[in-house]
Structure formats: structure tokens, C-alpha cells
Amino acid sequence: MTQISSKNPFFNNFSSFQEQELLEGLIIEAHSIFAPQMWYIPRVLENFDVVYTADDQSQYNDAIYIENYDKFLGDGNFMSKFTLEIRNQMQFSVAMRTFHDEVGTVTKQPRPNEGDLIFFPQNMTCFIIKYTEKFEMFYPLGKLYVWQMTCEKFEYSNEIINTGIEYIDSLQNDMSTNVFDYAILCEDGTMLTDENDEYILMEEYNLDDIYPGSNQDFEKEADGIIDFSVSDPFSEGNFTDV
């Protein structure tokens, strides 16, 4: 095998530890100057399904400050046949050393994991990590320096969120449809039930408030469009024996 190297020895620094440390320090300093601070929220798996590779009982219990460089990508906003969809993607780049010092020492994870959250305080939005790339900067001076995370806006689906940050935790308080979040508890934490063994819930548990577009609204709208009183072969009660 023939090794390909620079003919100029002054620029052959791909094994120079001092040069790599200098570049890494400059990247971290640039992030500190230009990038906003954000909350990194690791996911805790509670009931991971190895068949579907999903966890329907995930928890988010910690929020850790990190410095990120960011930019918007993705398909933007567009109208589908069902509703308006917002498919903004966000790309975050965090220095590997910063992630290790700020997050890895707490969570013991070597890299940003898919499924973890990043809270962007500038527009008060949570993003979920969809993919983590380590080759965004392809070995400058012979080393990798940053993690690049491709994220999408987080869609809450009854995960347990208890980070201690009021706005982040409000996602569960405002959007949860889990009856256990609204059940009345005894002193020992047992949920109260009635004579039919159904949970006794607080008055705040009202799905019409959470999802205002209920079936009754659709039925009311349909009554003004379809008139079943008109005699036609498809109306109710107008079928006769042939």
C-alpha cells in the first residue's frame, strides 16, 4: 500500500495533537460566541419493544444546558389532504468535547441519541433528534470534532416529562390524554375507583378541550350538506323488496 501525504512537511499536521487541540478549541469558542444555549433532554426507555423498536412509555426527566450551532432545513410548511403540516427540520452541531463534558458525564452516553429532545428557547420549541451524524466535518487535521443532529419538531404522544423546566413540563400538563395524569389519588398513591371499577378523574380531563375538533362537530357540519329526507335509492328506510 502506498501512503498519500503532502509533499510540504509544514502542512502535514494530520497526526499533530497540538494542531487538533487548537482547532477543537476554536470550534468550541465559535459555538460559545455565536450559538445560543439550549436544553438537551435525554430520553429514558421504560418499555422498549424489540420487535417494533419503539417505546410507548418514554420518560424525559433531565434537562442539561449545552451550546449549539443551528440552522433550519426541511420541507417547510405545506398543505396535505388532511391538514396543514409543518415539516421544519433543525440541524444542531455540538462539539464532541462539549457534549462529553456537559451531557456525557451526567447520562453516561457517548453521543447524542436518536429520540432525545433539544429545547430551543428562542422560539420556545422542542425538537426531537432523528439522526446523529459524526462526519459533518470530515477529519480536518485528522480528527472528528462535532456531532451534527438532524431534528424535527417534537410531537407529544403521552410521554412522561418531568424536567423541572416549567415550559417543557407544560407539554404533558396541556396535551396529555392519559387518564392516569388526571386520576384522583389516595395518600399512598392508589387511584380511586367507583363501584364500576372505573377511575375517578378530575374535572380537567375533558378531551373536547384537548381536541376541540370532535365527531359532533363533523356530524353537525354534515347535516347541512347531506339531506337524507330526500327519496333516493341510497337513503335510509327507502328500500323496497323487488
Buried (B, 14 or more C-beta within 10 A) or exposed (E): EEEEEEEEEEEEBBEBEEBBEEBBEEBBEEBEEEBEEBBBBBBBEEEEEEEEEEBEEBBBEBBBEBBBBBEEEBEEEEEEEEEEEEEBBBBBBBBBBBBBEBBBEEBEEEBBBBBBBBBBEEEEBBBBBEEBEBEEBEEBBBBBBBBBBBBBBBEEEBBBBEBEBEEBBEBBEEBBEEEEBBBEEEEEEEEEEEEEEEBEBEEEBEEEEEEEEEEEEEEEEEEEEEEEEEEEEEEEEEEEEE
